Amino acid sequence: MNSLAHANPVGSLLASETINATKMTLWLIENKLAMKRSQGIGSIENTNKRIVIRIDTDAGISGYGEAAPWPVFSGTTENTWNTLSNYFWPLLKGQNVFDIPKTIKRLKQTVVGNSEARAAIEMALYDIVGKASGLPIYQLLGGKVRDSIPFSFSLANPDLEADLRLAKSMYEEGSRIFKIKTGFVPDHRDDVKRVAKIRSTLPDDVDLRIDYNQGLQAFGAVAKLKEMEQFGLTFIEQPLKATDLEGMAELTRRIDTPILADESVFDPYAAMTGVQKRIGDAFSIKIMKSGGFVDAQKIAAIAEIANIPCYGGTLFEGAIALNAGAHLIAATENISLGCEFYMPKYVFSPEELEAEVNIVNGTVIPPSGAGLGLAIDEDVLGRTAVNTMSL
Ligand SMILES: [Mg+2]
């Protein structure tokens, strides 16, 4: 061994490369929502449920994770809770938290699907490894390629006037990207009127996108989307059913405005198929769909090779999952179309935030502290939880 290796031992920041998971705590959170949210596959109103976990270790370091399934999109919190507590924790207990790839492989081999539960575990493990090594997660994911991420807010309130008031005040705070949820009203003409009203009300430098959430019938879709093109949209998201890959490919060929695939692309396998069939000009990446950072980066890489840029989507996630998403995008060049990390700041109640997403002048800033870089207010978790469990 040469003397340089002695002078700069790799891993010198770490006291040990073995830290074992000793305990998991789960909170089933139910947040009050400031407004109804309507989308092509369903609406949510009044409250939203999600799960926060904390994994403790024998080194005294704890990590947080979050799972935010949406019943009409991917699954239920009850199912995720059961998977985390009855299937995943028994596999993880006593294991070395540094062995993330090995752990994730075992989770995949034990329960099919349940990407949100896997995402929560992977997030907590990265939080612990980051804290143990003194590095933010974006460094563990390859290093930072951007300091801030363009921020998009989704206009999904069936009360259009309320949405416009909010959009105008957000514009004053620096927001320039808005995504209009379409396809939740039965008549296409109502969608056109709504988008026209938003386009004419907001200043010209606003970047508008629309998202059907699978709400458009394939029959007549080309004509309807061509009509939407008059509004100068940056992209049109998931017009057709998630499984209608041929239909998505047809729209991608025939519509000039870029088509973005969201529900059709959950994991790297779907991304590969999506590239082969060219089901979109862009893909939406969500940690909740991919089951964590590693598979999200695989999707981004597959898309990048096919010249398909990606967007940072969200389910109804809180600040732990969204800051995890910010670390991912900070370290992943091809997620270049911005992010919609708005729920905690604009839809949850201010007194119900266990942590915040840092939105400054129309951008999301990833935390720079070790791990997730977040201080979690467990009093808030206790107050907003409808169920708690320690294992
Ligand atoms: Mg979407």
Residues whose N, C-alpha, C, O or C-beta is under 5 A from the ligand:
A	BS01	MG	D211 E237 D262
